[in-house]
Amino acid sequence: MKKTLISALLIALTGTAQAAIPEAGSWLVRAGSTTVAPDDSSSNVFVGGADLGIGVSVDNNTQLGLNLAYFVSDNVSVELLAATPFQHEIELNSVGQLADIKHLPPSVTVNYYMMDKNSVFQPYVGAGLNYTVFFDEEFTSANRDAGFSDLDLDSSFGLTAQLGMDYHINDSWHVNASARWIDIDTDATFKAGGVEGSVSVDIDPWVYSVMVGYTF
């Protein structure tokens, strides 16, 4: 019993495990909380070619985040980020809520794990590509009554980068935390009283996740 306790203590202190976690050929799945926090900026809103002198902003939202990764080597994985649809309020700056939108931002990254494969603590960095699709774009009922309609946001294709860490509880289970930046830009078009309007938005969110993962 004493030898077992001493061995467990040594493993905890040295940060090593008795089995490779993960290694080449392993698959990894994670699920947990993911928050999209826009670092947004926008052009001014134009209606009928006239500059209204005011822009828009986008609020935060938290959803169920999902990861699927395959290890092509002991230190390199290819990872897919997915989630349930994020829903954001679009604010007309200094005026109030303008609309609601939903989006999905699937991202593929190649991640490099810095530690030996036997370390229970596995920090990593990654970079890749993102494709964001917007849907269910709707003005609030008050704005619809005021004559706003036909809101549409273009899809976005851009780069993404992340920094994360896994802490392995045992050979199969781990906890994960990560922060990633995603390049998301979109052009929005709409009608106001039948007149064409537009605004360009750089959403460029930071995406924070805390998850539980399983390696197999």
Backbone as a chain_set.jsonl record, in Angstrom:
{"seq": "MKKTLISALLIALTGTAQAAIPEAGSWLVRAGSTTVAPDDSSSNVFVGGADLGIGVSVDNNTQLGLNLAYFVSDNVSVELLAATPFQHEIELNSVGQLADIKHLPPSVTVNYYMMDKNSVFQPYVGAGLNYTVFFDEEFTSANRDAGFSDLDLDSSFGLTAQLGMDYHINDSWHVNASARWIDIDTDATFKAGGVEGSVSVDIDPWVYSVMVGYTF", "coords": {"N": [[0.828, -1.203, 0.0], [1.919, 1.256, 0.847], [3.928, 1.554, -1.09], [2.384, 1.838, -3.365], [1.046, 4.272, -2.869], [3.256, 5.979, -2.75], [4.227, 5.75, -5.365], [2.079, 6.835, -6.788], [2.194, 9.445, -5.824], [4.694, 10.268, -6.797], [4.205, 10.2, -9.534], [2.29, 12.242, -9.744], [3.848, 14.425, -8.922], [5.937, 14.543, -10.802], [4.577, 14.768, -13.14], [4.109, 12.733, -15.009], [2.709, 9.914, -16.75], [1.818, 6.41, -16.799], [1.121, 5.41, -19.209], [0.942, 6.08, -22.735], [-0.509, 9.108, -23.523], [-1.857, 11.497, -25.381], [-1.203, 9.424, -28.344], [0.279, 8.724, -31.581], [-2.226, 7.979, -33.966], [-4.313, 8.01, -32.196], [-7.673, 8.976, -31.317], [-9.6, 11.769, -30.269], [-12.194, 13.132, -28.35], [-14.171, 15.889, -27.265], [-16.349, 17.724, -25.056], [-18.166, 20.549, -23.906], [-18.406, 23.807, -22.341], [-18.542, 26.611, -24.471], [-17.666, 29.863, -25.284], [-18.369, 32.595, -27.331], [-16.865, 35.584, -27.812], [-17.144, 38.501, -29.218], [-14.69, 40.659, -30.674], [-15.408, 43.215, -31.833], [-15.874, 45.441, -34.654], [-17.242, 47.969, -36.808], [-18.36, 49.287, -39.99], [-20.009, 52.447, -40.648], [-23.602, 52.504, -40.75], [-25.324, 52.373, -43.799], [-28.01, 53.713, -45.612], [-29.892, 53.745, -48.456], [-27.681, 54.853, -49.721], [-26.976, 56.909, -48.048], [-25.0, 57.956, -45.312], [-25.505, 56.997, -42.062], [-24.003, 57.619, -39.892], [-23.462, 55.998, -37.717], [-22.587, 52.92, -36.15], [-22.668, 49.277, -35.66], [-22.814, 46.711, -33.075], [-21.904, 43.539, -31.542], [-23.096, 41.075, -29.297], [-21.935, 38.793, -26.612], [-22.051, 35.139, -26.552], [-22.838, 31.909, -25.212], [-22.471, 28.446, -25.776], [-22.926, 24.843, -26.244], [-19.913, 23.362, -26.821], [-17.992, 21.356, -29.099], [-15.353, 19.106, -29.791], [-13.398, 17.262, -32.126], [-10.648, 15.272, -32.697], [-7.761, 14.005, -34.395], [-4.746, 12.257, -33.975], [-1.987, 12.623, -35.829], [0.623, 12.212, -35.333], [2.68, 11.676, -32.391], [2.81, 14.232, -31.378], [1.304, 15.945, -32.944], [-1.875, 16.987, -33.96], [-4.969, 16.947, -35.825], [-7.714, 18.981, -35.659], [-11.22, 19.436, -35.26], [-13.445, 22.013, -34.612], [-16.666, 22.283, -33.391], [-20.109, 23.204, -32.655], [-23.222, 23.825, -30.887], [-25.683, 26.019, -32.366], [-24.685, 29.429, -32.204], [-26.159, 32.335, -30.816], [-26.69, 35.746, -31.315], [-27.194, 39.117, -30.248], [-27.645, 41.951, -32.253], [-26.625, 45.169, -31.94], [-27.595, 48.5, -32.509], [-25.451, 51.014, -32.268], [-25.567, 53.038, -29.378], [-28.258, 53.262, -29.592], [-29.933, 50.887, -29.429], [-31.161, 47.438, -29.327], [-31.075, 45.894, -32.472], [-31.369, 43.569, -34.072], [-31.546, 39.918, -34.186], [-29.291, 37.23, -34.641], [-28.136, 34.013, -35.816], [-25.328, 31.77, -35.828], [-22.928, 29.396, -37.118], [-19.647, 28.384, -36.514], [-17.654, 26.427, -37.751], [-14.358, 25.148, -37.401], [-11.127, 24.147, -38.501], [-8.122, 23.037, -37.235], [-4.556, 22.609, -37.097], [-2.729, 21.221, -34.591], [0.013, 21.579, -32.341], [1.546, 19.706, -29.89], [3.421, 20.346, -27.041], [4.765, 18.881, -25.093], [6.373, 15.81, -23.943], [4.882, 12.685, -24.89], [4.079, 11.213, -22.671], [3.47, 12.954, -20.637], [1.202, 14.206, -18.236], [0.244, 16.74, -18.339], [-0.552, 18.686, -21.032], [0.163, 21.147, -22.947], [-0.686, 23.081, -25.881], [-0.407, 24.53, -29.187], [-2.104, 25.966, -31.982], [-3.165, 26.369, -35.443], [-5.28, 27.343, -38.167], [-8.129, 27.078, -40.355], [-11.276, 28.756, -40.751], [-14.805, 28.563, -41.291], [-17.657, 30.416, -41.373], [-21.119, 30.415, -41.111], [-24.095, 32.261, -41.389], [-27.458, 32.477, -40.163], [-31.079, 32.532, -39.786], [-31.487, 35.325, -39.503], [-32.979, 38.039, -38.09], [-34.824, 41.008, -37.68], [-35.752, 42.781, -34.68], [-39.1, 42.732, -33.335], [-40.089, 45.321, -32.984], [-38.469, 46.805, -34.711], [-39.132, 45.604, -37.116], [-41.778, 46.432, -37.306], [-41.225, 49.07, -37.71], [-40.442, 49.14, -40.28], [-38.127, 47.808, -41.123], [-36.544, 45.155, -42.907], [-35.74, 41.991, -44.568], [-33.115, 41.17, -43.734], [-29.801, 40.081, -44.211], [-26.827, 38.224, -43.867], [-23.581, 37.805, -45.109], [-21.696, 34.768, -45.572], [-18.567, 33.809, -43.969], [-15.055, 33.383, -44.472], [-12.003, 32.541, -43.078], [-8.905, 32.895, -41.151], [-7.758, 31.098, -38.217], [-6.488, 30.827, -34.862], [-5.102, 29.155, -32.005], [-4.585, 28.558, -28.456], [-4.069, 26.123, -26.043], [-4.701, 23.662, -23.422], [-4.449, 20.339, -22.17], [-5.266, 18.347, -19.365], [-4.545, 15.303, -18.177], [-6.486, 12.994, -16.538], [-6.517, 10.244, -16.35], [-5.579, 7.416, -18.432], [-7.557, 7.691, -20.367], [-9.389, 9.841, -19.88], [-9.603, 13.44, -19.778], [-9.283, 16.92, -18.805], [-9.913, 20.057, -20.362], [-8.845, 23.284, -21.477], [-9.136, 26.153, -23.51], [-8.241, 28.903, -25.669], [-9.14, 30.712, -28.454], [-8.667, 32.656, -31.435], [-10.67, 33.968, -34.001], [-10.97, 34.88, -37.348], [-13.558, 36.582, -38.47], [-15.512, 38.089, -40.76], [-18.151, 40.032, -42.133], [-20.614, 41.121, -44.508], [-23.557, 42.893, -44.185], [-26.831, 43.148, -45.435], [-29.955, 44.887, -45.912], [-33.371, 46.088, -45.807], [-34.892, 49.243, -45.38], [-37.847, 50.597, -44.944], [-38.278, 49.841, -47.548], [-36.035, 50.778, -48.84], [-32.697, 50.14, -49.859], [-30.183, 49.015, -47.612], [-26.988, 48.807, -45.846], [-24.195, 47.37, -44.007], [-20.874, 46.807, -42.908], [-19.195, 44.373, -40.987], [-16.629, 43.539, -38.76], [-16.25, 40.846, -36.926], [-14.518, 39.078, -35.513], [-14.003, 37.229, -33.18], [-12.906, 36.289, -29.828], [-12.699, 33.028, -28.653], [-13.61, 31.021, -26.053], [-13.11, 28.018, -24.306], [-14.071, 25.441, -22.019], [-13.709, 22.161, -21.317], [-14.499, 18.616, -21.129], [-12.709, 15.731, -21.982], [-12.216, 12.706, -23.973], [-10.022, 10.134, -24.81], [-9.297, 7.784, -27.332]], "CA": [[0.0, 0.0, 0.0], [2.798, 2.417, 0.91], [4.603, 1.695, -2.385], [1.384, 2.345, -4.307], [0.852, 5.685, -2.583], [4.478, 6.69, -3.131], [4.271, 5.782, -6.833], [1.074, 7.802, -7.238], [2.7, 10.771, -5.499], [5.772, 10.572, -7.723], [3.594, 10.488, -10.827], [1.677, 13.572, -9.649], [4.876, 15.452, -8.808], [6.745, 14.616, -12.024], [3.716, 15.042, -14.28], [4.182, 11.666, -16.006], [1.753, 8.832, -16.606], [2.4, 5.131, -17.147], [0.716, 5.044, -20.566], [0.998, 7.202, -23.663], [-1.781, 9.823, -23.636], [-2.233, 10.559, -26.444], [-0.114, 9.006, -29.211], [-0.1, 8.646, -32.984], [-3.341, 7.068, -34.223], [-5.39, 8.21, -31.222], [-8.764, 9.921, -31.538], [-9.962, 12.522, -29.07], [-13.456, 13.871, -28.414], [-14.4, 16.748, -26.101], [-17.605, 18.471, -25.0], [-18.192, 21.468, -22.778], [-18.885, 25.182, -22.531], [-17.774, 27.449, -25.394], [-18.173, 31.232, -25.341], [-17.9, 33.463, -28.405], [-16.817, 36.963, -27.314], [-16.676, 39.313, -30.348], [-13.856, 41.861, -30.573], [-16.02, 43.667, -33.075], [-15.883, 46.815, -35.156], [-18.083, 47.996, -37.998], [-18.518, 50.533, -40.73], [-21.295, 53.072, -40.375], [-24.746, 51.967, -41.482], [-25.746, 53.161, -44.958], [-29.37, 53.47, -46.106], [-30.1, 54.513, -49.679], [-26.457, 55.576, -50.025], [-26.719, 57.938, -47.034], [-24.285, 57.501, -44.126], [-26.244, 57.358, -40.86], [-23.058, 58.085, -38.885], [-23.52, 55.121, -36.556], [-22.288, 51.53, -36.465], [-23.341, 48.232, -34.898], [-21.968, 45.855, -32.253], [-22.397, 42.167, -31.39], [-22.887, 40.649, -27.916], [-21.381, 37.459, -26.369], [-22.987, 34.031, -26.396], [-22.233, 30.645, -24.78], [-23.173, 27.262, -26.238], [-22.227, 23.573, -26.103], [-18.834, 23.201, -27.793], [-17.583, 19.984, -29.382], [-14.09, 18.922, -30.512], [-12.996, 15.942, -32.587], [-9.271, 15.404, -33.145], [-7.001, 12.789, -34.725], [-3.315, 12.483, -33.825], [-1.205, 12.087, -36.942], [1.861, 11.788, -34.681], [2.547, 11.842, -30.94], [2.779, 15.652, -31.015], [0.534, 16.744, -33.899], [-3.253, 16.538, -34.19], [-5.87, 17.74, -36.661], [-8.881, 19.144, -34.782], [-12.423, 20.123, -35.734], [-14.29, 22.678, -33.612], [-18.082, 22.413, -33.737], [-20.899, 23.686, -31.519], [-24.612, 24.153, -31.161], [-25.68, 27.371, -32.965], [-24.549, 30.618, -31.369], [-27.159, 33.366, -31.087], [-26.179, 37.045, -30.895], [-27.962, 40.338, -30.47], [-26.979, 43.023, -32.979], [-27.014, 46.456, -31.359], [-27.309, 49.752, -33.197], [-24.718, 51.707, -31.203], [-26.196, 54.176, -28.683], [-29.703, 53.286, -29.861], [-30.558, 49.726, -28.824], [-31.115, 46.2, -30.096], [-31.554, 46.007, -33.84], [-31.734, 42.287, -34.655], [-30.961, 38.684, -33.668], [-28.762, 36.346, -35.679], [-27.487, 32.782, -35.381], [-24.242, 31.361, -36.711], [-22.083, 28.246, -36.81], [-18.285, 28.71, -36.959], [-16.743, 25.275, -37.756], [-12.949, 25.479, -37.636], [-10.174, 23.042, -38.536], [-6.778, 23.491, -36.883], [-3.459, 21.672, -36.861], [-2.217, 21.562, -33.271], [1.291, 21.006, -31.931], [1.647, 19.462, -28.456], [4.805, 20.685, -26.735], [5.375, 18.001, -24.097], [6.484, 14.39, -24.22], [3.553, 12.072, -24.922], [3.737, 10.632, -21.374], [3.154, 13.991, -19.658], [-0.23, 14.374, -17.99], [-0.066, 18.118, -18.715], [-0.277, 18.773, -22.461], [-0.148, 22.427, -23.607], [-0.564, 23.006, -27.329], [-0.74, 25.694, -30.002], [-2.654, 25.51, -33.252], [-3.604, 27.351, -36.43], [-6.049, 26.695, -39.212], [-9.108, 27.806, -41.153], [-12.651, 28.816, -40.241], [-15.899, 28.947, -42.183], [-18.813, 30.781, -40.549], [-22.364, 30.621, -41.85], [-25.121, 32.962, -40.618], [-28.822, 32.106, -40.531], [-32.134, 33.045, -38.892], [-31.269, 36.748, -39.26], [-34.292, 38.676, -37.942], [-34.969, 42.242, -36.919], [-36.695, 42.711, -33.571], [-40.468, 43.034, -33.768], [-40.255, 46.777, -33.045], [-37.826, 47.286, -35.926], [-39.945, 45.145, -38.255], [-42.928, 47.343, -37.371], [-40.738, 50.37, -38.187], [-40.167, 49.043, -41.714], [-36.896, 47.088, -41.454], [-36.826, 43.806, -43.401], [-34.803, 41.325, -45.489], [-31.746, 41.163, -43.217], [-29.011, 38.955, -44.702], [-25.394, 38.34, -43.588], [-22.747, 36.928, -45.927], [-20.811, 33.818, -44.891], [-17.193, 34.295, -43.796], [-13.969, 32.395, -44.541], [-10.82, 33.223, -42.569], [-7.911, 32.163, -40.368], [-7.976, 30.959, -36.785], [-5.328, 30.373, -34.093], [-5.517, 28.837, -30.644], [-3.677, 28.113, -27.41], [-4.877, 25.315, -25.136], [-4.036, 22.676, -22.585], [-5.155, 19.172, -21.644], [-4.712, 17.725, -18.173], [-5.054, 13.939, -18.214], [-6.831, 12.39, -15.251], [-6.018, 8.883, -16.528], [-5.24, 7.125, -19.824], [-8.661, 7.986, -21.278], [-10.122, 11.075, -19.613], [-8.836, 14.642, -19.493], [-9.988, 18.202, -18.829], [-9.309, 20.914, -21.376], [-9.176, 24.708, -21.551], [-8.505, 26.732, -24.695], [-8.659, 30.218, -26.155], [-8.795, 30.849, -29.87], [-9.105, 33.852, -32.152], [-11.19, 33.611, -35.317], [-11.183, 35.992, -38.267], [-14.907, 36.518, -39.032], [-15.954, 39.365, -41.334], [-19.368, 39.842, -42.914], [-21.364, 42.265, -45.024], [-24.99, 42.729, -43.944], [-27.731, 43.973, -46.241], [-31.324, 44.915, -45.388], [-34.203, 47.149, -46.358], [-35.536, 50.131, -44.409], [-38.917, 51.252, -45.689], [-38.112, 49.499, -48.958], [-34.78, 51.328, -49.345], [-31.577, 49.253, -49.58], [-29.214, 49.44, -46.614], [-25.869, 47.88, -45.675], [-23.167, 47.647, -43.01], [-19.816, 45.794, -42.863], [-18.848, 44.102, -39.589], [-15.532, 42.638, -38.397], [-16.645, 40.268, -35.635], [-13.199, 38.683, -34.992], [-14.187, 36.905, -31.761], [-12.151, 35.352, -29.003], [-13.563, 31.887, -28.33], [-13.074, 30.387, -24.854], [-13.752, 26.725, -24.038], [-13.697, 24.565, -20.924], [-14.317, 20.913, -21.759], [-14.053, 17.298, -20.683], [-12.387, 14.96, -23.175], [-11.962, 11.261, -23.91], [-9.074, 9.67, -25.831], [-9.448, 6.341, -27.623]], "C": [[0.868, 1.262, 0.0], [3.484, 2.648, -0.425], [3.654, 2.271, -3.424], [1.167, 3.834, -4.125], [2.058, 6.511, -2.991], [4.577, 6.813, -4.646], [3.294, 6.803, -7.387], [1.545, 9.231, -6.986], [3.797, 11.192, -6.466], [5.237, 10.911, -9.103], [3.0, 11.888, -10.827], [2.731, 14.671, -9.646], [5.675, 15.622, -10.097], [5.918, 14.876, -13.251], [3.812, 13.997, -15.362], [3.163, 10.596, -15.704], [2.399, 7.554, -17.105], [2.016, 4.697, -18.553], [0.748, 6.287, -21.442], [-0.375, 7.835, -23.814], [-1.557, 11.232, -24.135], [-1.003, 10.126, -27.233], [-0.627, 8.91, -30.638], [-1.191, 7.598, -33.189], [-4.489, 7.207, -33.255], [-6.443, 9.171, -31.759], [-9.114, 10.559, -30.207], [-11.293, 13.218, -29.31], [-13.596, 14.685, -27.127], [-15.786, 17.376, -26.208], [-17.569, 19.363, -23.778], [-18.698, 22.839, -23.168], [-17.957, 25.953, -23.458], [-18.446, 28.814, -25.511], [-17.535, 31.978, -26.503], [-18.02, 34.904, -27.91], [-16.274, 37.858, -28.423], [-15.782, 40.477, -29.919], [-14.192, 42.688, -31.808], [-15.769, 45.141, -33.376], [-16.723, 46.802, -36.424], [-17.944, 49.319, -38.728], [-19.774, 51.23, -40.21], [-22.377, 52.413, -41.22], [-25.109, 52.932, -42.615], [-27.159, 52.748, -45.358], [-29.596, 54.367, -47.319], [-28.897, 55.344, -50.068], [-26.1, 56.646, -49.023], [-26.054, 57.326, -45.81], [-25.04, 57.972, -42.884], [-25.324, 57.802, -39.724], [-23.031, 57.241, -37.63], [-23.278, 53.689, -36.996], [-23.078, 50.554, -35.618], [-22.324, 47.464, -34.065], [-22.673, 44.532, -32.009], [-22.112, 41.694, -29.972], [-22.315, 39.23, -27.845], [-22.477, 36.406, -26.357], [-22.218, 32.761, -26.054], [-23.103, 29.478, -25.223], [-22.372, 26.017, -25.9], [-21.185, 23.466, -27.213], [-18.421, 21.75, -27.909], [-16.258, 20.003, -30.15], [-13.958, 17.472, -30.943], [-11.599, 16.094, -33.166], [-8.665, 14.038, -33.423], [-5.523, 13.124, -34.657], [-2.556, 11.803, -34.957], [0.191, 11.681, -36.48], [1.664, 11.993, -33.185], [2.359, 13.3, -30.546], [1.924, 16.519, -31.919], [-0.857, 16.135, -34.09], [-3.94, 17.469, -35.178], [-7.21, 17.771, -35.937], [-10.003, 19.901, -35.472], [-13.159, 20.715, -34.545], [-15.705, 22.771, -34.157], [-18.83, 22.862, -32.491], [-22.368, 23.713, -31.905], [-24.662, 25.612, -31.609], [-25.57, 28.483, -31.924], [-25.588, 31.651, -31.795], [-26.684, 34.684, -30.505], [-27.205, 38.139, -31.136], [-27.095, 41.339, -31.209], [-27.519, 44.342, -32.446], [-26.668, 47.593, -32.319], [-26.727, 50.682, -32.147], [-25.453, 52.951, -30.703], [-27.705, 54.262, -28.917], [-30.402, 52.118, -29.183], [-30.497, 48.527, -29.742], [-31.77, 46.383, -31.455], [-32.102, 44.686, -34.354], [-31.125, 41.143, -33.855], [-30.448, 37.871, -34.846], [-28.236, 35.07, -35.028], [-26.342, 32.486, -36.342], [-23.592, 30.085, -36.207], [-20.692, 28.529, -37.362], [-17.353, 27.495, -36.995], [-15.332, 25.677, -38.153], [-12.123, 24.2, -37.628], [-8.794, 23.606, -38.233], [-5.812, 22.317, -36.844], [-2.778, 22.114, -35.58], [-0.886, 20.866, -33.003], [1.338, 20.924, -30.412], [3.118, 19.517, -28.048], [5.524, 19.676, -25.852], [5.539, 16.586, -24.634], [5.12, 13.732, -24.096], [3.14, 11.477, -23.579], [3.402, 11.665, -20.306], [1.645, 14.111, -19.48], [-0.686, 15.787, -18.334], [0.39, 18.331, -20.152], [-0.694, 20.136, -23.025], [0.055, 22.282, -25.113], [-0.892, 24.358, -27.965], [-1.245, 25.172, -31.34], [-3.033, 26.665, -34.155], [-4.353, 26.623, -37.531], [-7.015, 27.638, -39.893], [-10.494, 27.707, -40.531], [-13.619, 29.159, -41.365], [-17.116, 29.206, -41.309], [-20.016, 31.048, -41.438], [-23.395, 31.235, -40.917], [-26.508, 32.536, -41.103], [-29.794, 32.65, -39.487], [-31.892, 34.506, -38.513], [-32.631, 37.45, -39.228], [-34.177, 39.986, -37.178], [-35.906, 42.001, -35.739], [-38.078, 43.12, -34.071], [-40.692, 44.544, -33.896], [-39.632, 47.341, -34.32], [-38.546, 46.8, -37.184], [-41.153, 46.06, -38.427], [-42.515, 48.713, -37.915], [-40.316, 50.326, -39.654], [-38.862, 48.382, -42.102], [-37.216, 45.657, -41.867], [-35.634, 43.267, -44.183], [-33.346, 41.394, -45.025], [-31.017, 39.911, -43.696], [-27.532, 39.221, -44.446], [-24.632, 37.335, -44.437], [-21.943, 35.973, -45.051], [-19.383, 34.344, -44.887], [-16.211, 33.135, -43.858], [-12.699, 33.1, -44.096], [-9.914, 32.314, -41.771], [-8.346, 32.053, -38.908], [-6.698, 30.461, -36.129], [-5.78, 30.102, -32.669], [-4.344, 28.443, -29.764], [-4.515, 27.341, -26.411], [-4.03, 24.392, -24.292], [-4.996, 21.556, -22.229], [-4.471, 18.749, -20.354], [-5.351, 16.353, -18.047], [-5.253, 13.386, -16.808], [-6.362, 10.937, -15.22], [-5.758, 8.666, -18.015], [-6.306, 7.582, -20.804], [-9.247, 9.382, -21.105], [-9.185, 12.242, -19.33], [-9.778, 15.837, -19.401], [-9.204, 19.136, -19.743], [-9.748, 22.358, -21.176], [-8.456, 25.276, -22.765], [-9.055, 28.125, -24.961], [-8.225, 30.297, -27.609], [-9.349, 32.153, -30.421], [-9.542, 33.419, -33.535], [-11.444, 34.883, -36.12], [-12.546, 35.825, -38.934], [-15.322, 37.92, -39.47], [-17.208, 39.104, -42.173], [-19.911, 41.184, -43.398], [-22.845, 41.98, -44.844], [-25.771, 43.675, -44.85], [-29.138, 43.853, -45.672], [-32.104, 45.969, -46.154], [-34.827, 47.938, -45.213], [-36.58, 50.945, -45.158], [-38.808, 51.017, -47.177], [-36.838, 50.009, -49.585], [-33.628, 50.408, -48.924], [-30.634, 49.864, -48.549], [-28.113, 48.412, -46.465], [-24.963, 48.329, -44.532], [-22.172, 46.495, -43.053], [-19.355, 45.633, -41.417], [-17.663, 43.149, -39.519], [-15.848, 42.103, -37.004], [-15.415, 39.798, -34.861], [-13.239, 38.273, -33.519], [-13.013, 36.163, -31.14], [-13.129, 34.269, -28.559], [-12.912, 31.109, -27.191], [-13.847, 29.103, -24.562], [-13.19, 26.088, -22.778], [-14.453, 23.259, -21.165], [-13.784, 19.709, -20.997], [-13.841, 16.446, -21.92], [-12.116, 13.503, -22.904], [-11.081, 10.879, -25.076], [-9.272, 8.185, -26.066], [-8.644, 5.968, -28.853]], "O": [[0.603, 2.212, -0.737], [3.618, 3.791, -0.863], [4.05, 3.084, -4.259], [1.108, 4.582, -5.102], [1.911, 7.614, -3.517], [4.966, 7.862, -5.158], [3.608, 7.541, -8.321], [1.333, 10.119, -7.811], [3.83, 12.341, -6.907], [5.754, 11.808, -9.77], [3.176, 12.64, -11.786], [2.553, 15.715, -10.273], [6.05, 16.742, -10.443], [6.469, 15.175, -14.311], [3.618, 14.317, -16.535], [2.79, 10.386, -14.55], [3.431, 7.609, -17.773], [2.542, 3.7, -19.045], [0.6, 7.408, -20.954], [-1.322, 7.15, -24.201], [-1.104, 12.086, -23.373], [0.122, 10.428, -26.835], [-1.831, 9.004, -30.877], [-1.109, 6.485, -32.669], [-5.539, 6.595, -33.453], [-6.143, 10.064, -32.551], [-8.942, 9.953, -29.149], [-11.495, 13.828, -30.36], [-13.199, 14.243, -26.049], [-16.326, 17.539, -27.302], [-17.016, 18.994, -22.742], [-19.341, 23.006, -24.205], [-16.74, 25.957, -23.268], [-19.639, 28.909, -25.8], [-16.312, 31.995, -26.646], [-19.116, 35.387, -27.626], [-15.056, 37.973, -28.566], [-16.065, 41.179, -28.948], [-13.369, 42.842, -32.71], [-15.497, 45.953, -32.492], [-16.9, 45.755, -37.046], [-17.483, 50.319, -38.178], [-20.518, 50.655, -39.415], [-22.097, 51.837, -42.271], [-25.189, 54.144, -42.415], [-27.461, 51.557, -45.432], [-29.504, 55.591, -47.226], [-29.041, 56.409, -50.668], [-25.028, 57.244, -49.121], [-26.497, 56.287, -45.321], [-25.203, 59.172, -42.663], [-25.798, 58.304, -38.705], [-22.616, 57.722, -36.576], [-23.705, 53.282, -38.076], [-24.034, 50.934, -34.942], [-21.12, 47.549, -34.31], [-23.877, 44.405, -32.233], [-21.0, 41.885, -29.479], [-22.215, 38.542, -28.861], [-23.657, 36.71, -26.182], [-21.103, 32.549, -26.528], [-24.324, 29.512, -25.067], [-21.279, 26.104, -25.341], [-21.523, 23.479, -28.396], [-18.49, 20.997, -26.938], [-16.068, 20.821, -31.05], [-14.355, 16.561, -30.216], [-11.375, 16.943, -34.028], [-9.006, 13.047, -32.777], [-5.081, 14.136, -35.201], [-2.491, 10.576, -35.035], [0.867, 10.901, -37.149], [0.599, 12.436, -32.755], [1.804, 13.581, -29.484], [1.821, 17.724, -31.686], [-0.999, 14.94, -34.347], [-3.547, 18.624, -35.345], [-7.781, 16.723, -35.634], [-9.767, 20.882, -36.179], [-13.464, 20.01, -33.583], [-15.92, 23.281, -35.257], [-18.262, 22.899, -31.4], [-22.719, 23.636, -33.083], [-23.763, 26.379, -31.265], [-26.263, 28.479, -30.907], [-25.863, 31.819, -32.984], [-26.314, 34.745, -29.333], [-27.977, 38.095, -32.094], [-25.941, 41.557, -30.841], [-28.722, 44.598, -32.496], [-25.57, 47.633, -32.873], [-27.434, 51.097, -31.229], [-25.898, 53.793, -31.484], [-28.351, 55.22, -28.491], [-31.362, 52.322, -28.44], [-29.871, 48.572, -30.8], [-32.859, 46.945, -31.576], [-33.155, 44.651, -34.99], [-30.301, 41.358, -32.966], [-31.072, 37.822, -35.906], [-27.929, 35.052, -33.836], [-26.367, 32.887, -37.506], [-23.692, 29.738, -35.03], [-20.551, 28.873, -38.536], [-16.326, 27.522, -36.316], [-15.126, 26.436, -39.1], [-12.384, 23.285, -36.847], [-8.343, 24.543, -38.893], [-6.205, 21.178, -36.591], [-2.302, 23.245, -35.484], [-0.684, 19.714, -33.387], [1.192, 21.934, -29.723], [3.958, 18.829, -28.628], [6.754, 19.613, -25.855], [4.934, 16.21, -25.637], [4.29, 14.162, -23.294], [1.949, 11.253, -23.362], [3.08, 11.295, -19.177], [0.898, 14.117, -20.458], [-1.869, 16.012, -18.591], [1.571, 18.178, -20.463], [-1.806, 20.264, -23.536], [0.861, 21.47, -25.566], [-1.558, 25.204, -27.368], [-0.87, 24.085, -31.779], [-3.202, 27.796, -33.7], [-4.104, 25.448, -37.8], [-6.765, 28.839, -40.0], [-10.838, 26.721, -39.88], [-13.303, 29.937, -42.265], [-17.561, 28.316, -40.584], [-19.937, 31.813, -42.399], [-23.555, 30.785, -39.782], [-26.712, 32.27, -42.287], [-29.386, 33.16, -38.444], [-32.066, 34.889, -37.356], [-33.351, 37.454, -40.226], [-33.506, 40.056, -36.147], [-36.759, 41.115, -35.794], [-38.205, 43.775, -35.106], [-41.394, 44.997, -34.8], [-40.191, 48.246, -34.94], [-38.569, 47.496, -38.199], [-41.512, 46.423, -39.548], [-43.327, 49.429, -38.5], [-39.887, 51.336, -40.212], [-38.504, 48.38, -43.28], [-38.064, 45.011, -41.252], [-34.657, 43.974, -44.428], [-32.448, 41.648, -45.829], [-31.55, 38.806, -43.599], [-27.028, 40.3, -44.759], [-24.986, 36.157, -44.485], [-21.556, 36.315, -43.934], [-19.025, 35.208, -45.687], [-16.491, 32.043, -43.364], [-12.338, 34.137, -44.654], [-10.126, 31.102, -41.718], [-9.188, 32.815, -38.434], [-5.91, 29.755, -36.758], [-6.717, 30.728, -32.175], [-3.277, 28.055, -30.239], [-5.555, 27.828, -25.968], [-2.808, 24.344, -24.425], [-6.187, 21.778, -22.015], [-3.245, 18.786, -20.255], [-6.559, 16.245, -17.835], [-4.323, 13.32, -16.005], [-5.873, 10.456, -14.199], [-5.719, 9.629, -18.78], [-5.995, 7.838, -21.967], [-9.568, 10.039, -22.095], [-8.124, 12.075, -18.729], [-10.92, 15.779, -19.857], [-7.986, 19.016, -19.878], [-10.875, 22.626, -20.761], [-7.304, 24.929, -23.026], [-10.16, 28.477, -24.549], [-7.084, 29.986, -27.948], [-10.354, 32.679, -29.944], [-8.878, 32.605, -34.177], [-12.053, 35.834, -35.631], [-12.689, 35.023, -39.857], [-15.464, 38.823, -38.646], [-17.31, 38.075, -42.842], [-19.695, 42.227, -42.781], [-23.34, 40.947, -45.295], [-25.419, 44.844, -45.007], [-29.479, 42.857, -45.034], [-31.57, 46.65, -47.03], [-35.239, 47.366, -44.204], [-36.249, 51.863, -45.908], [-39.188, 51.868, -47.98], [-36.568, 49.713, -50.749], [-33.579, 49.949, -47.783], [-30.323, 51.054, -48.594], [-28.266, 47.271, -46.902], [-24.959, 49.496, -44.14], [-22.565, 45.339, -43.214], [-19.149, 46.618, -40.707], [-17.678, 42.084, -40.136], [-15.728, 42.827, -36.016], [-15.287, 40.093, -33.673], [-12.579, 38.9, -32.69], [-12.235, 35.502, -31.828], [-14.249, 34.563, -28.141], [-11.801, 30.599, -27.336], [-15.077, 29.094, -24.569], [-11.994, 26.177, -22.5], [-15.683, 23.246, -21.213], [-12.76, 19.779, -20.317], [-14.687, 16.429, -22.814], [-11.826, 13.102, -21.777], [-11.358, 11.257, -26.214], [-9.4, 7.412, -25.117], [-8.64, 4.806, -29.259]]}, "num_chains": 1, "name": "protein.A"}
